[in-house]
């Protein structure tokens, strides 16, 4: 594996590529944000209905002060339907756009099978999000009860967590992480297909974002170049591309790096 540790300076040889990638990321996020918010909002609407938070009385405010019946919640199956309805079509377009950008001469329908596999994998990655909602709300209710809050206070505490505003940060993290993963996965898939179709070897290069928010491990990986089937060395991790969902969360979530793929000059 070949590596380079170039600094991101004014003579940056990949400055144009970084700027182009930033624009593509921004456009993809603009597309995916409404889809993620729609799915999250629809799920939370069912949560409010399940707990009776839209009425004048809620399970969290029963006269006896007992704990709500959390079984009224919508499950992971409903969330997956929402992911497939709202998020998957946009995620597929982002992935396909990256594929086409990398391999504009690919035959019609190329990558379709890979795309569907990737969409299913994306849905699997997001399946645990309802547990986070459930656990956070149940913990909030129990914390309030332990502090001796009234039924009305408990209701208000739980109701505040059943709103889209309470989960804006989570939705944004979900969007950013999935956009980087979709763009880089689509590019890698296209490069692999082109390599197999033409017999010409391709390489990939890690491009970090040049600002103070970039992880030290990602900054150190900047410019690292390797063959398509090899993994980047990022800190102690070995991952296929920026945002690779198979990598450790600390190197993947909210990653803003990009990847340059191209036929090898050799």
Backbone as CSV, one residue per row, in Angstrom:
resi,resn,N_x,N_y,N_z,CA_x,CA_y,CA_z,C_x,C_y,C_z
1,UNK,0.844,-1.184,0.000,0.000,0.000,0.000,0.881,1.236,0.000
2,UNK,0.574,2.204,-0.822,1.337,3.433,-0.898,0.631,4.509,-0.085
3,UNK,1.426,5.245,0.670,0.851,6.285,1.510,1.598,7.589,1.301
4,UNK,0.920,8.667,1.462,1.584,9.965,1.448,1.012,10.806,2.560
5,UNK,1.847,11.585,3.203,1.392,12.377,4.340,1.442,13.851,4.058
6,UNK,1.016,14.270,2.901,1.077,15.669,2.506,0.195,16.543,3.397
7,UNK,0.664,17.752,3.657,-0.119,18.712,4.405,-1.043,19.466,3.457
8,UNK,-2.176,19.899,3.968,-3.103,20.659,3.154,-2.677,22.126,3.187
9,UNK,-1.898,22.552,2.212,-1.359,23.898,2.150,-1.853,24.565,0.876
10,UNK,-1.357,25.799,0.645,-1.835,26.550,-0.508,-1.555,25.827,-1.819
11,UNK,-0.473,25.043,-1.862,-0.125,24.323,-3.086,-0.766,22.941,-3.140
12,UNK,-1.786,22.766,-2.387,-2.491,21.483,-2.303,-2.803,20.958,-3.706
13,UNK,-2.249,19.797,-4.087,-2.511,19.281,-5.437,-3.937,18.774,-5.614
14,UNK,-4.661,18.618,-4.509,-6.028,18.075,-4.596,-7.060,19.125,-4.199
15,UNK,-6.671,20.400,-4.263,-7.571,21.469,-3.846,-8.856,21.475,-4.667
16,UNK,-8.734,21.319,-5.968,-9.919,21.324,-6.826,-10.828,20.144,-6.513
17,UNK,-10.225,18.982,-6.273,-11.020,17.792,-5.947,-11.746,17.980,-4.627
18,UNK,-11.087,18.588,-3.649,-11.735,18.825,-2.355,-12.928,19.765,-2.519
19,UNK,-12.741,20.828,-3.292,-13.818,21.795,-3.486,-15.006,21.149,-4.196
20,UNK,-14.727,20.353,-5.201,-15.795,19.672,-5.921,-16.537,18.708,-5.007
21,UNK,-15.793,17.988,-4.169,-16.424,17.039,-3.255,-17.272,17.755,-2.214
22,UNK,-16.798,18.890,-1.727,-17.600,19.651,-0.761,-18.935,20.058,-1.373
23,UNK,-18.897,20.465,-2.631,-20.135,20.864,-3.305,-21.075,19.667,-3.463
24,UNK,-20.527,18.513,-3.800,-21.358,17.315,-3.958,-21.963,16.884,-2.625
25,UNK,-21.175,16.986,-1.551,-21.688,16.637,-0.224,-22.818,17.579,0.168
26,UNK,-22.616,18.874,-0.050,-23.655,19.848,0.305,-24.947,19.595,-0.472
27,UNK,-24.829,19.275,-1.750,-26.013,19.008,-2.565,-26.732,17.753,-2.085
28,UNK,-25.959,16.722,-1.737,-26.560,15.472,-1.267,-27.237,15.665,0.085
29,UNK,-26.609,16.425,0.965,-27.230,16.695,2.264,-28.525,17.479,2.080
30,UNK,-28.513,18.407,1.159,-29.726,19.191,0.883,-30.874,18.278,0.453
31,UNK,-30.554,17.221,-0.257,-31.569,16.256,-0.684,-32.022,15.357,0.454
32,UNK,-31.059,14.891,1.262,-31.383,13.857,2.243,-31.983,14.407,3.530
33,UNK,-31.642,15.631,3.903,-32.161,16.191,5.152,-33.690,16.126,5.231
34,UNK,-34.438,16.592,4.217,-35.901,16.518,4.329,-36.420,15.092,4.441
35,UNK,-35.752,14.149,3.775,-36.195,12.757,3.829,-36.019,12.183,5.226
36,UNK,-34.867,12.453,5.840,-34.623,11.953,7.196,-35.587,12.604,8.176
37,UNK,-35.791,13.896,8.046,-36.715,14.586,8.949,-38.142,14.060,8.783
38,UNK,-38.526,13.723,7.551,-39.869,13.183,7.319,-40.030,11.833,8.020
39,UNK,-39.023,10.978,7.926,-39.091,9.668,8.569,-39.109,9.808,10.087
40,UNK,-38.227,10.642,10.616,-38.163,10.847,12.067,-39.466,11.464,12.577
41,UNK,-39.973,12.464,11.862,-41.214,13.107,12.279,-42.394,12.154,12.273
42,UNK,-42.480,11.310,11.249,-43.585,10.349,11.167,-43.496,9.321,12.290
43,UNK,-42.287,8.906,12.614,-42.128,7.938,13.706,-42.544,8.559,15.031
44,UNK,-42.096,9.784,15.276,-42.423,10.435,16.541,-43.913,10.726,16.658
45,UNK,-44.590,10.942,15.529,-46.047,11.136,15.564,-46.726,9.875,16.082
46,UNK,-46.219,8.713,15.650,-46.776,7.451,16.152,-46.439,7.251,17.625
47,UNK,-45.274,7.720,18.029,-44.896,7.639,19.443,-45.881,8.448,20.281
48,UNK,-46.169,9.670,19.837,-47.114,10.508,20.582,-48.487,9.844,20.667
49,UNK,-48.906,9.246,19.552,-50.207,8.571,19.555,-50.181,7.366,20.486
50,UNK,-49.083,6.604,20.463,-48.990,5.416,21.300,-48.997,5.722,22.778
51,UNK,-48.434,6.867,23.155,-48.401,7.254,24.564,-49.549,8.185,24.941
52,UNK,-50.402,8.506,23.966,-51.527,9.370,24.269,-51.136,10.809,24.522
53,UNK,-50.006,11.242,23.970,-49.519,12.590,24.259,-50.274,13.672,23.503
54,UNK,-51.103,13.284,22.562,-51.852,14.296,21.814,-53.192,14.601,22.481
55,UNK,-53.536,13.851,23.525,-54.798,14.085,24.221,-54.596,14.900,25.485
56,UNK,-55.661,15.052,26.265,-55.557,15.827,27.501,-54.985,14.989,28.635
57,UNK,-55.016,13.685,28.466,-54.473,12.797,29.489,-53.529,11.823,28.822
58,UNK,-52.462,11.458,29.484,-51.485,10.556,28.917,-51.175,9.446,29.888
59,UNK,-50.637,8.371,29.388,-50.238,7.276,30.271,-49.218,7.744,31.282
60,UNK,-48.451,8.766,30.937,-47.454,9.272,31.861,-48.077,10.118,32.961
61,UNK,-49.366,10.377,32.842,-50.024,11.220,33.833,-51.229,10.518,34.442
62,UNK,-51.152,9.217,34.596,-52.257,8.462,35.178,-52.425,8.843,36.638
63,UNK,-53.654,8.813,37.150,-53.891,9.216,38.537,-53.020,8.461,39.530
64,UNK,-52.756,7.198,39.271,-51.954,6.413,40.200,-50.472,6.701,40.112
65,UNK,-50.067,7.467,39.112,-48.662,7.818,38.979,-47.798,6.675,38.495
66,UNK,-48.403,5.629,37.958,-47.614,4.498,37.493,-46.850,4.809,36.228
67,UNK,-45.881,3.960,35.944,-45.065,4.155,34.751,-45.903,3.894,33.504
68,UNK,-45.659,4.641,32.451,-46.428,4.444,31.216,-46.276,3.025,30.679
69,UNK,-47.243,2.644,29.892,-47.168,1.357,29.202,-46.380,1.569,27.917
70,UNK,-45.076,1.283,27.979,-44.209,1.553,26.839,-44.492,0.626,25.661
71,UNK,-45.306,-0.392,25.863,-45.636,-1.292,24.751,-46.504,-0.600,23.716
72,UNK,-47.006,0.597,24.028,-47.796,1.335,23.059,-46.957,1.968,21.965
73,UNK,-45.662,1.822,22.079,-44.763,2.418,21.094,-44.800,1.686,19.761
74,UNK,-44.593,2.404,18.670,-44.357,1.712,17.391,-42.999,1.038,17.444
75,UNK,-42.877,-0.078,16.789,-41.642,-0.847,16.847,-40.695,-0.552,15.701
76,UNK,-39.625,-1.363,15.651,-38.619,-1.193,14.614,-39.175,-1.484,13.225
77,UNK,-40.195,-2.346,13.152,-40.791,-2.662,11.853,-41.406,-1.428,11.204
78,UNK,-42.102,-0.615,12.006,-42.703,0.606,11.480,-41.616,1.587,11.056
79,UNK,-40.574,1.694,11.853,-39.466,2.578,11.505,-38.816,2.143,10.196
80,UNK,-38.640,0.862,10.011,-38.034,0.387,8.768,-38.906,0.749,7.569
81,UNK,-40.215,0.649,7.729,-41.102,1.063,6.637,-40.911,2.546,6.297
82,UNK,-40.738,3.358,7.330,-40.526,4.782,7.110,-39.185,5.042,6.438
83,UNK,-38.171,4.287,6.823,-36.863,4.413,6.182,-36.981,4.072,4.703
84,UNK,-37.676,2.980,4.399,-37.839,2.565,3.010,-38.678,3.573,2.217
85,UNK,-39.635,4.184,2.868,-40.533,5.117,2.178,-39.873,6.469,1.934
86,UNK,-39.182,6.996,2.937,-38.669,8.358,2.848,-37.175,8.438,2.548
87,UNK,-36.372,7.654,3.260,-34.918,7.802,3.175,-34.322,7.016,2.021
88,UNK,-34.759,5.770,1.847,-34.134,4.888,0.852,-34.128,5.453,-0.564
89,UNK,-35.245,6.027,-1.066,-35.206,6.531,-2.451,-34.165,7.630,-2.657
90,UNK,-34.023,8.517,-1.678,-33.061,9.609,-1.807,-31.642,9.075,-1.657
91,UNK,-31.435,8.184,-0.687,-30.115,7.579,-0.484,-29.673,6.858,-1.753
92,UNK,-30.617,6.160,-2.396,-30.310,5.435,-3.636,-29.884,6.415,-4.733
93,UNK,-30.552,7.562,-4.812,-30.193,8.571,-5.819,-28.800,9.133,-5.559
94,UNK,-28.477,9.373,-4.302,-27.142,9.885,-3.963,-26.082,8.868,-4.352
95,UNK,-26.318,7.613,-4.000,-25.381,6.538,-4.329,-25.227,6.419,-5.843
96,UNK,-26.347,6.411,-6.561,-26.318,6.263,-8.016,-25.645,7.466,-8.676
97,UNK,-25.843,8.655,-8.106,-25.193,9.837,-8.653,-23.683,9.744,-8.536
98,UNK,-23.209,9.225,-7.400,-21.770,9.047,-7.220,-21.235,7.984,-8.170
99,UNK,-22.015,6.949,-8.375,-21.618,5.886,-9.306,-21.473,6.457,-10.718
100,UNK,-22.482,7.192,-11.156,-22.448,7.758,-12.493,-21.369,8.807,-12.671
101,UNK,-21.090,9.564,-11.613,-20.030,10.568,-11.673,-18.670,9.904,-11.866
102,UNK,-18.475,8.751,-11.226,-17.200,8.049,-11.307,-17.066,7.272,-12.602
103,UNK,-18.165,6.694,-13.067,-18.117,5.855,-14.272,-19.176,6.318,-15.268
104,UNK,-18.985,7.487,-15.873,-20.002,8.019,-16.791,-20.196,7.175,-18.046
105,UNK,-19.207,6.338,-18.384,-19.315,5.497,-19.576,-19.846,4.100,-19.265
106,UNK,-20.260,3.861,-18.025,-20.747,2.532,-17.654,-22.025,2.198,-18.417
107,UNK,-22.256,0.934,-18.718,-23.484,0.536,-19.423,-24.728,0.869,-18.610
108,UNK,-25.845,1.043,-19.285,-27.103,1.301,-18.595,-27.403,0.173,-17.616
109,UNK,-27.836,0.540,-16.435,-28.177,-0.456,-15.420,-27.001,-0.956,-14.619
110,UNK,-25.804,-0.498,-14.953,-24.628,-0.946,-14.202,-24.734,-0.484,-12.757
111,UNK,-24.411,-1.379,-11.863,-24.428,-1.043,-10.448,-25.773,-1.181,-9.776
112,UNK,-26.826,-1.534,-10.526,-28.168,-1.597,-9.936,-28.241,-2.623,-8.810
113,UNK,-27.629,-3.777,-9.025,-27.643,-4.808,-7.983,-26.903,-4.368,-6.742
114,UNK,-25.750,-3.748,-6.957,-24.990,-3.233,-5.815,-25.809,-2.189,-5.052
115,UNK,-26.485,-1.330,-5.791,-27.265,-0.262,-5.161,-28.328,-0.832,-4.228
116,UNK,-29.044,-1.848,-4.681,-30.097,-2.419,-3.838,-29.514,-3.076,-2.602
117,UNK,-28.383,-3.750,-2.752,-27.725,-4.351,-1.585,-27.311,-3.274,-0.584
118,UNK,-26.801,-2.165,-1.112,-26.348,-1.074,-0.247,-27.526,-0.419,0.465
119,UNK,-28.657,-0.281,-0.228,-29.841,0.313,0.394,-30.336,-0.557,1.542
120,UNK,-30.352,-1.863,1.338,-30.773,-2.771,2.413,-29.825,-2.695,3.600
121,UNK,-28.540,-2.584,3.304,-27.554,-2.465,4.380,-27.756,-1.159,5.146
122,UNK,-28.092,-0.090,4.426,-28.360,1.191,5.074,-29.550,1.071,6.020
123,UNK,-30.624,0.436,5.571,-31.808,0.255,6.412,-31.473,-0.558,7.658
124,UNK,-30.623,-1.556,7.503,-30.198,-2.355,8.656,-29.410,-1.510,9.651
125,UNK,-28.564,-0.612,9.128,-27.772,0.240,10.017,-28.650,1.142,10.874
126,UNK,-29.745,1.610,10.292,-30.602,2.565,10.986,-31.657,1.903,11.865
127,UNK,-31.723,0.585,11.857,-32.836,-0.099,12.521,-32.885,0.147,14.029
128,UNK,-31.738,0.429,14.648,-31.704,0.563,16.103,-32.113,1.948,16.594
129,UNK,-32.345,2.885,15.670,-32.668,4.247,16.122,-33.884,4.304,17.037
130,UNK,-34.985,3.560,16.790,-36.127,3.620,17.711,-35.769,3.242,19.142
131,UNK,-34.798,2.351,19.318,-34.402,1.984,20.688,-33.811,3.182,21.414
132,UNK,-33.086,4.014,20.671,-32.527,5.218,21.291,-33.641,6.145,21.763
133,UNK,-34.670,6.280,20.922,-35.805,7.126,21.292,-36.480,6.560,22.537
134,UNK,-36.786,5.294,22.488,-37.471,4.636,23.599,-36.673,4.757,24.885
135,UNK,-35.391,4.412,24.820,-34.552,4.440,26.025,-34.439,5.853,26.590
136,UNK,-34.305,6.843,25.705,-34.160,8.223,26.179,-35.426,8.715,26.853
137,UNK,-36.582,8.384,26.297,-37.830,8.839,26.887,-38.143,8.106,28.184
138,UNK,-37.902,6.813,28.193,-38.150,6.051,29.424,-37.236,6.529,30.550
139,UNK,-35.967,6.816,30.218,-35.021,7.309,31.212,-35.447,8.681,31.729
140,UNK,-35.958,9.520,30.810,-36.415,10.844,31.211,-37.590,10.749,32.167
141,UNK,-38.524,9.860,31.864,-39.692,9.688,32.739,-39.247,9.198,34.118
142,UNK,-38.363,8.226,34.163,-37.925,7.671,35.445,-37.108,8.680,36.245
143,UNK,-36.315,9.496,35.536,-35.558,10.541,36.234,-36.508,11.543,36.873
144,UNK,-37.563,11.920,36.133,-38.539,12.852,36.672,-39.297,12.271,37.846
145,UNK,-39.679,11.000,37.718,-40.398,10.345,38.807,-39.532,10.258,40.053
146,UNK,-38.241,9.994,39.874,-37.330,9.900,41.009,-37.166,11.242,41.710
147,UNK,-37.371,12.323,40.970,-37.272,13.674,41.541,-38.601,14.141,42.134
148,UNK,-39.616,13.290,42.077,-40.906,13.623,42.653,-41.746,14.555,41.822
149,UNK,-41.515,14.585,40.508,-42.303,15.475,39.653,-43.761,15.038,39.619
150,UNK,-44.624,16.004,39.386,-46.057,15.725,39.306,-46.389,15.020,38.006
151,UNK,-47.628,14.520,37.922,-48.067,13.859,36.699,-47.984,14.811,35.510
152,UNK,-48.356,16.063,35.721,-48.301,17.041,34.635,-46.863,17.306,34.203
153,UNK,-45.960,17.377,35.164,-44.551,17.601,34.842,-43.954,16.417,34.087
154,UNK,-44.351,15.222,34.504,-43.874,14.021,33.816,-44.380,13.997,32.380
155,UNK,-45.660,14.370,32.222,-46.238,14.405,30.881,-45.473,15.383,30.002
156,UNK,-45.183,16.566,30.546,-44.469,17.580,29.771,-43.063,17.110,29.421
157,UNK,-42.405,16.470,30.372,-41.045,15.973,30.145,-41.019,14.970,28.995
158,UNK,-41.942,14.023,29.014,-41.989,13.002,27.964,-42.425,13.613,26.640
159,UNK,-43.410,14.501,26.698,-43.929,15.106,25.464,-42.849,15.893,24.733
160,UNK,-41.978,16.572,25.468,-40.921,17.351,24.828,-39.969,16.470,24.029
161,UNK,-39.791,15.230,24.471,-38.886,14.311,23.783,-39.555,13.608,22.610
162,UNK,-40.850,13.822,22.452,-41.572,13.192,21.343,-41.785,14.173,20.208
163,UNK,-40.886,15.145,20.077,-40.999,16.148,19.014,-39.785,16.063,18.095
164,UNK,-39.982,16.514,16.883,-38.887,16.517,15.917,-37.745,17.407,16.386
165,UNK,-38.079,18.504,17.060,-37.048,19.430,17.530,-36.080,18.733,18.491
166,UNK,-36.595,17.837,19.297,-35.743,17.147,20.262,-34.760,16.207,19.596
167,UNK,-35.033,15.848,18.336,-34.194,14.884,17.635,-33.535,15.475,16.396
168,UNK,-33.517,16.808,16.311,-32.882,17.458,15.165,-31.406,17.093,15.050
169,UNK,-30.714,17.086,16.190,-29.298,16.749,16.165,-29.059,15.331,15.689
170,UNK,-29.895,14.417,16.154,-29.781,13.025,15.741,-30.054,12.876,14.255
171,UNK,-31.073,13.587,13.762,-31.417,13.514,12.338,-30.296,14.081,11.481
172,UNK,-29.655,15.148,11.955,-28.573,15.751,11.191,-27.356,14.833,11.151
173,UNK,-27.038,14.211,12.291,-25.927,13.264,12.328,-26.194,12.087,11.399
174,UNK,-27.426,11.587,11.430,-27.815,10.493,10.554,-27.615,10.889,9.091
175,UNK,-28.057,12.099,8.760,-27.944,12.580,7.382,-26.496,12.687,6.948
176,UNK,-25.694,13.377,7.736,-24.304,13.605,7.362,-23.536,12.295,7.222
177,UNK,-23.749,11.396,8.152,-23.038,10.121,8.113,-23.436,9.310,6.894
178,UNK,-24.728,9.261,6.603,-25.202,8.462,5.478,-24.851,9.086,4.135
179,UNK,-24.783,10.408,4.058,-24.397,11.060,2.810,-22.963,10.709,2.448
180,UNK,-22.052,10.825,3.398,-20.648,10.495,3.126,-20.522,9.026,2.742
181,UNK,-21.226,8.166,3.466,-21.177,6.743,3.146,-21.718,6.443,1.765
182,UNK,-22.847,7.066,1.398,-23.463,6.812,0.091,-22.569,7.298,-1.046
183,UNK,-22.022,8.503,-0.904,-21.177,9.052,-1.960,-19.927,8.207,-2.180
184,UNK,-19.251,7.856,-1.102,-18.004,7.112,-1.243,-18.235,5.653,-1.608
185,UNK,-19.325,5.065,-1.110,-19.641,3.690,-1.492,-20.008,3.616,-2.966
186,UNK,-20.769,4.603,-3.441,-21.123,4.628,-4.857,-19.909,4.785,-5.749
187,UNK,-18.991,5.649,-5.354,-17.767,5.844,-6.135,-16.919,4.583,-6.156
188,UNK,-16.772,3.943,-4.997,-15.962,2.734,-4.943,-16.582,1.616,-5.778
189,UNK,-17.894,1.464,-5.702,-18.563,0.426,-6.488,-18.361,0.652,-7.979
190,UNK,-18.473,1.904,-8.415,-18.271,2.217,-9.829,-16.842,1.914,-10.256
191,UNK,-15.880,2.279,-9.418,-14.482,2.030,-9.749,-14.194,0.537,-9.830
192,UNK,-14.748,-0.228,-8.920,-14.558,-1.684,-8.941,-15.158,-2.286,-10.211
193,UNK,-16.346,-1.816,-10.582,-16.987,-2.324,-11.792,-16.206,-1.938,-13.042
194,UNK,-15.709,-0.707,-13.082,-14.920,-0.260,-14.230,-13.594,-1.023,-14.319
195,UNK,-13.002,-1.287,-13.194,-11.763,-2.053,-13.178,-11.993,-3.456,-13.736
196,UNK,-13.105,-4.069,-13.327,-13.428,-5.410,-13.827,-13.810,-5.374,-15.303
197,UNK,-14.491,-4.320,-15.726,-14.964,-4.241,-17.107,-13.821,-3.971,-18.083
198,UNK,-12.891,-3.102,-17.686,-11.840,-2.681,-18.608,-10.514,-3.399,-18.410
199,UNK,-10.350,-4.018,-17.237,-9.075,-4.666,-16.949,-7.984,-3.696,-16.532
200,UNK,-8.322,-2.441,-16.406,-7.346,-1.430,-16.006,-7.424,-1.202,-14.498
201,UNK,-6.305,-1.199,-13.826,-6.282,-1.064,-12.382,-6.608,0.368,-11.944
202,UNK,-7.410,0.482,-10.901,-7.767,1.774,-10.333,-7.152,1.905,-8.936
203,UNK,-7.013,3.163,-8.493,-6.569,3.431,-7.128,-7.562,4.362,-6.444
204,UNK,-7.452,4.472,-5.149,-8.297,5.390,-4.388,-7.409,6.194,-3.429
205,UNK,-7.824,7.428,-3.173,-7.047,8.331,-2.324,-7.966,8.979,-1.293
206,UNK,-7.531,8.998,-0.040,-8.284,9.618,1.051,-8.034,11.117,1.029
207,UNK,-9.099,11.907,1.022,-8.989,13.362,1.059,-9.727,13.878,2.297
208,UNK,-8.976,14.422,3.230,-9.573,14.951,4.456,-10.077,16.371,4.238
209,UNK,-10.991,16.799,5.093,-11.481,18.171,5.067,-10.496,19.054,5.819
210,UNK,-10.100,20.158,5.200,-9.042,21.007,5.756,-9.587,22.057,6.711
211,UNK,-9.979,21.632,7.915,-10.350,22.602,8.948,-10.096,21.995,10.323
212,UNK,-10.339,22.801,11.358,-10.001,22.388,12.723,-10.927,21.314,13.268
213,UNK,-12.044,21.039,12.600,-12.977,20.025,13.098,-12.610,18.622,12.624
214,UNK,-11.659,18.519,11.723,-11.271,17.213,11.188,-10.532,16.404,12.250
215,UNK,-10.904,15.148,12.401,-10.225,14.283,13.351,-8.740,14.198,13.021
216,UNK,-7.917,14.087,14.054,-6.471,13.978,13.839,-6.138,12.751,13.001
217,UNK,-6.857,11.658,13.231,-6.587,10.436,12.470,-6.946,10.608,11.001
218,UNK,-7.967,11.385,10.716,-8.378,11.617,9.333,-7.421,12.596,8.656
219,UNK,-6.951,13.569,9.425,-5.968,14.502,8.874,-4.677,13.759,8.530
220,UNK,-4.304,12.817,9.402,-3.085,12.044,9.152,-3.239,11.145,7.930
221,UNK,-4.465,10.738,7.629,-4.712,9.849,6.485,-4.794,10.612,5.174
222,UNK,-4.813,11.926,5.229,-4.973,12.724,4.024,-3.910,12.392,2.978
223,UNK,-4.364,12.140,1.764,-3.459,11.818,0.667,-3.063,10.364,0.580
224,UNK,-3.459,9.586,1.552,-3.112,8.162,1.543,-3.739,7.499,0.317
225,UNK,-2.931,6.772,-0.429,-3.378,6.177,-1.689,-3.141,4.679,-1.671
226,UNK,-4.119,3.928,-2.172,-4.010,2.478,-2.168,-4.836,1.882,-3.297
227,UNK,-4.724,0.593,-3.499,-5.545,-0.094,-4.489,-6.987,-0.181,-3.989
228,UNK,-7.921,-0.368,-4.904,-9.336,-0.370,-4.539,-9.680,-1.425,-3.500
229,UNK,-9.082,-2.591,-3.621,-9.448,-3.698,-2.735,-8.715,-3.659,-1.397
230,UNK,-7.766,-2.745,-1.247,-7.069,-2.607,0.026,-7.782,-1.573,0.889
231,UNK,-7.466,-1.583,2.170,-8.121,-0.677,3.101,-7.201,0.471,3.487
232,UNK,-7.824,1.602,3.780,-7.065,2.728,4.301,-6.710,2.460,5.760
233,UNK,-5.530,2.903,6.168,-5.142,2.861,7.577,-5.513,4.206,8.187
234,UNK,-6.504,4.203,9.075,-7.006,5.432,9.690,-6.967,5.223,11.199
235,UNK,-5.997,5.834,11.857,-5.793,5.538,13.264,-5.466,4.059,13.422
236,UNK,-6.196,3.394,14.294,-6.017,1.954,14.479,-6.973,1.142,13.604
237,UNK,-7.798,1.841,12.818,-8.801,1.158,11.998,-8.289,0.918,10.588
238,UNK,-8.916,-0.027,9.925,-8.669,-0.315,8.516,-10.025,-0.288,7.830
239,UNK,-10.269,0.733,7.028,-11.588,0.906,6.431,-11.477,1.146,4.930
240,UNK,-12.545,0.784,4.216,-12.540,0.830,2.762,-12.650,2.247,2.211
241,UNK,-13.385,3.105,2.893,-13.601,4.457,2.390,-14.097,5.341,3.522
242,UNK,-13.964,6.667,3.392,-14.523,7.562,4.409,-16.012,7.308,4.583
243,UNK,-16.420,7.142,5.845,-17.824,6.850,6.116,-18.175,5.389,5.982
244,UNK,-17.177,4.509,5.859,-17.430,3.070,5.723,-18.180,2.580,6.958
245,UNK,-19.418,2.122,6.816,-20.213,1.729,7.982,-19.668,0.505,8.710
246,UNK,-18.756,-0.209,8.070,-18.156,-1.366,8.735,-16.983,-0.970,9.630
247,UNK,-16.620,0.298,9.590,-15.543,0.794,10.428,-16.032,1.161,11.817
248,UNK,-15.121,1.464,12.741,-15.522,1.846,14.096,-16.261,3.178,14.097
249,UNK,-17.253,3.295,14.977,-18.092,4.500,15.004,-17.271,5.767,15.166
250,UNK,-16.207,5.711,15.954,-15.397,6.891,16.195,-14.699,7.426,14.967
251,UNK,-14.551,6.597,13.940,-13.917,7.030,12.695,-14.927,7.245,11.576
252,UNK,-16.195,6.944,11.839,-17.208,6.968,10.775,-18.279,8.029,10.984
253,UNK,-18.842,8.095,12.193,-19.957,9.006,12.434,-19.520,10.453,12.235
254,UNK,-20.295,11.187,11.464,-20.033,12.590,11.152,-18.734,12.815,10.384
255,UNK,-18.227,11.786,9.751,-17.035,11.959,8.922,-17.377,12.880,7.750
256,UNK,-16.450,13.773,7.396,-16.672,14.711,6.296,-15.617,14.561,5.210
257,UNK,-14.836,13.475,5.281,-13.775,13.267,4.288,-14.366,12.724,2.985
258,UNK,-13.578,12.788,1.944,-14.009,12.267,0.647,-12.939,11.333,0.105
259,UNK,-13.201,10.798,-1.069,-12.284,9.822,-1.651,-12.169,10.087,-3.144
260,UNK,-10.969,10.110,-3.638,-10.719,10.293,-5.066,-10.364,8.939,-5.662
261,UNK,-11.119,8.502,-6.665,-10.826,7.232,-7.343,-10.533,7.535,-8.792
262,UNK,-9.540,6.809,-9.339,-9.180,7.037,-10.741,-8.357,5.867,-11.261
263,UNK,-8.328,5.694,-12.570,-7.475,4.640,-13.124,-6.007,4.930,-12.793
264,UNK,-5.282,3.870,-12.514,-3.867,4.031,-12.182,-3.082,4.490,-13.390
265,UNK,-2.068,5.316,-13.153,-1.209,5.783,-14.238,-0.217,4.721,-14.664
266,UNK,-0.072,3.690,-13.828,0.897,2.626,-14.139,0.341,1.674,-15.176
